[in-house]
Amino acid sequence: MNNLTILPIILPVIAGMIMVVFRNQIRMHRALSLGTLTLIGIVAVMLMGQIQQNGIQVLHVGGWHAPFGISMVADMFSVLLVFTNAVVAFCCIWYAFFSIGEEREKHFFYPFALFLIAGVNGSFLTGDIFNLFVCFEVMLVASYVLITLGGAKTQLRESLTYVLINMISSFLFLVAIAYLYHMTGTLNMAHLSVRVAEIGQGGLMTTVAFLFLTVFSLKAGLFLFYWIPGSYGAPPPAIAAIFAALLTKVGIYAIIRLFSLVFYHEPGTTHYLIGILAAVTMILGAMGAVAFNDIKRIITYNVVIGVGLILAGFASFCEAGLSGSVYYLIHDMIIKGLLFLLGGSIILLTGTDRIREMSGLIRSYPRLGWMFLITAFSVAGIPPLSGFIGKILITEGAFRVGYYWLGGLGLLASLMVIYSMLKIFMNVFWGYPDDLESNPRISVRGLLRPMALLTALTIFLGLGAQGLYGVVDQAVQGLMDPSLYIAAVLDGKLP
């Protein structure tokens, strides 16, 4: 057993509880937030090294072995996401120092941000499907606080939709878990894989799989994304960036984990449906991105397009497609966090989110302009940036299994992405500057530093893709071969 496995969950919870006690110590909150996320990143790197040497790492909580106890499982796929989560959250919280405002800081922004991180990490690392539900709820309860923090009218209005949708999906999640437990007699995901293989994925089991797909599609924004544009556009930039980078990715992770470990026996039905939903999501998201003229809507619909593209690679269910999905998922967490920070910075500087009411911003803020252009090219998949590698592999995977329509729609969506991004760049940064309503209390230099770090990461992920090939390939092998996960969790023995 490896106790490091549970640290990415425990550390932010402990830090958040300390902050609640020392409510008014804002400097301590800031230092403790960044310190905790740094420690989580170090733990993730240590776990990656151990996984490379010794395989999947497992912790049976309380010494109760699977399937009777709760297991925390760190394979390469989950640990890569934990590390990326720590990096992106670090930059978003750093950005919040200069933008979130003292009032929100005093009303527990940092504790609830860390509680959300704990829920996200727990979702990535749990090996028990009911514990996955619990971690989802921890994440969602923290997000309910964050989306309303500040009490602006728009936040309160959009939070009603956000809370209602997630309450419905949580109810359906419980119903799906109840049916699955009734049919298999277990909640441990490794044991579920064994039991479903024994029982067979017949009509009723496939129906339960579709119910899980509905739940996670609501959470990920796969086809059922109508709640995302309003909810992600309501909170301040730092919170919106955390939501866009992390929350939908937990739903994507759950789909990939469950449909590669448990419900993988009928890919012609389940995975083909995921492919159809991914295609529709990409097209509808692309239509939204090119139709609107306000920054918040454009970048939010680009989040939707990314969800469809990631799951298009998974729908092909081949090594190339899965490699593209894993690589693009890491890229998307970084680039969507960066995109929302950039969009929020533009709105803070200009006082509007309407791109036709801005111009010439690059003359006053050249570094902001060039960072946005690099981000736009990366989102669109222009080489040698990080988005290119994932899109190429996803397209290759779709073509390899004969899903030419899916690969073609992915390429079409990418063209619409670059159009929507250049629309922002040409309107906001090009031309002659209008009068800027800059807020003197906001340090532009402070805002640029965390964004510069994320921009450097997207360049590195593109230029250094070969160096990441080994860990991504190991993550994909674990997804393609469920027996590796099962053997690690069940200690090579079936109960």
GIHUBEL-V175630 format. One line per field, one symbol per residue. phi: phi as a letter, one per 20 degrees, with the letter a starting at -180 (. if undefined). psi: psi as a letter, one per 20 degrees, with the letter a starting at -180 (. if undefined). burial: + if it has 9 or more other C-alpha atoms within 8 Angstrom, else -. A space follows every 10 residues. Layout:
phi = ???
psi = ???
burial = ???
This chain:
phi = .cffgeffef gfffffffff fdgeefffgf ffffffffff ffffffffff ffecnfdcce fmmeffeede ddcddffffg ffffgffffg fffgffgdcf nfffffdmff gfffffffff ffffdfdcff fffffgfgff fffffffdfo mfgfffffff fgffffffff ffffffffff ffedmbcfff fggffffffn efffffffff fffffffffe nemedfefgf feeeffgfff fffffdffff ffgfffffed ddddecffdf fffgffffff fffffffffe eecdggffff ffffgfgffg fffffflcff ffffffffff gfffffffff fffffffffd mbdeffdcam fffecfffff fffffgffgf nefeffffff ffffffffff enefffffff ffffffffff fffffffeee nefefeefef edefffffff ffffffffff fefdgffegf ffffffffff cffffffffe lmcef
psi = qoihhihigg ghggghhghh gmgjmhhggg ghghgghggg gggggghggh hhgjappqoo pjjoqqjhap pppnrhghhh hgghgggghg hghghhhjhh qhghgilkgg ghghhghggg hhhhiqjphh hggghghggg ghhgghhioh kqggghghhg ggggghgghh ghgggggggg hhhhjqiphg hgggghhghq magghhghgh ghhgghhghi kogmjiiggg hiigrrgggh ggghhgghhg ggggggghji hgmjimhifg hhgggghggh ggghghghhi hrkqgggghg hhggghgggg igghhhlrgg ghggggghgg ghgghhgggh ggghgghhhh jqjohijqqk hhhhmhhggh hggggghghi kpqkrhhggg hghggggghh jjmhhggghg hghhhhghgh ghggghgghr apqrppmqoi ipohghhhgh hhghghghgg hghkhhhihg hgghgghhhh nhhggghggj kjqp.
burial = ----++++++ +++-+++-++ --+--+--++ -+++-+++-+ +-+++-++-+ ++---+++++ +--++++-++ ++++++++++ ++++++++++ ++++++++++ +--+++-+++ ++++++++++ +++++++++- +++-++++++ +++++++++- ----++-++- +++-++--++ -+++-++-++ +--+--++++ +++++++--- +---++-+++ +++-++++++ +++-+-+++- +++++-++++ ++++++++++ ++++++++++ ++++-++--+ ++-+++++++ +++-++++++ --++++++++ ++++++++++ ++++++++++ ++++++++++ ++++++++++ ++++++++++ +-+++--+++ ++---+-+++ ++++++++++ +++-++++++ +++++++++- --+--+++++ +-++++++++ ++-+++++++ --+------- -----+++++ +++++-++++ +++-+--+-- ++++++++++ -+-+++++++ -----
